[in-house]
Amino acid sequence: MKRIIIFAVVGLVMFGVGFGGGLLLGRSMAPSDEASGINKSVPTPGPTVSIGEFTSNLAGGGRHVISFTLSLELIENEAAVALVQTPAWLVRIRNEVFMTAKDRVYDDLTSAEGTLQFAADIKRNLNSILPDVNGEPPVERVYFENIILQ
C-alpha cells in the first residue's frame, strides 16, 4: 500500500513539474505583444464613397449571375467630393465596374482569393480612368458591402 502512495505522489510531482516547466517555456518562446504587432499603429481609413449595387451575368458556360454592392476608399476628401459632385464620373465608374464583372467566370469568384483579385482588378481599372489626385491614383481600396453569386 505504501508503494502505491509513493508512486502516486512522485507521479503527481513529476506531472506538476513538467506542466509548469512547459508553461514557462511556452511563455518565454511566445512573441511579445510588441513583436506580434498588437500595439502597431493602423492608418485611419480615407473617405469612402458608396457606388451602389451591381447585378451582372458572368462569362463562361452556364447561367451565373453576380450581385454586389460596392464602396471605394479614396486617398483624400478632394477625390470623394469630385466623384459625388460630378455625376459623369459615377457613370464612368459604374460602366468600368460592369465591364470588369462581365469578364469574370463563376469558378473564379467562389474563393476569397478570386474575390480579392476581382477587387484588385476593379481598383486598377478605376485608377486608370480617373484623374490623379496630387500625383497619386485616387482609389485606395475597393470594398464589397455584400456579394451574391448564383
Secondary structure, 3 states (H helix, E strand, C coil): CHHHHHHHHHHHHHHHHHHHHHHHHHHHHCCCHHHHCCCCCCCCCCCEEEEEEEEEECECCCCCEEEEEEEEEECCHHHHHHHHHCHHHHHHHHHHHHHHHHCCEHHHHCCHHHHHHHHHHHHHHHHHHCCCECCECCEEEEEEEEEEEC
